[in-house]
Amino acid sequence: MTPSFEEYTKANIRLNELIDLVNDETPETDTRMIEFLNVSEIIESYEKEHFRIEYPDLKDVIRLRMFELRLKQKDLSVLLGVSSTRVSEYLTGKRPITLDVAKNLHKKLHIDAEIILQ
């Protein structure tokens, strides 16, 4: 069950109090460490539900990588082994990316597989 905003707020306040009282050497059986872990779970649970961070769109990541590497569509087409027209179709969403192109995006542009597979 997702904690309420009030529970989330209280957990954040308590976490800030506990953060100076525990460290990596505090035993897991210590009551402060147990409470620290419990309030951390409350915060994580609330944030997963209310502050989701989704993967960026693959087309945007490709464009970003092209910018970073100073690649033009023609350069990218050579790198991926497809035509410039095909690259344009991928970037506009008119054509789905093939498995071979997905592998090349991962290997040659170092785009995270999770982003490619979404």
Secondary structure, 3 states (H helix, E strand, C coil): CCCCHHHHHHHHHHHHHHCCCCCCCCCCCCHHHHHHHHHHHHHHHHHHHHCCCCCCCHHHHHHHHHHHHCCCHHHHHHHHCCCHHHHHHHHHCCCCCCHHHHHHHHHHHCCCHHHHHC
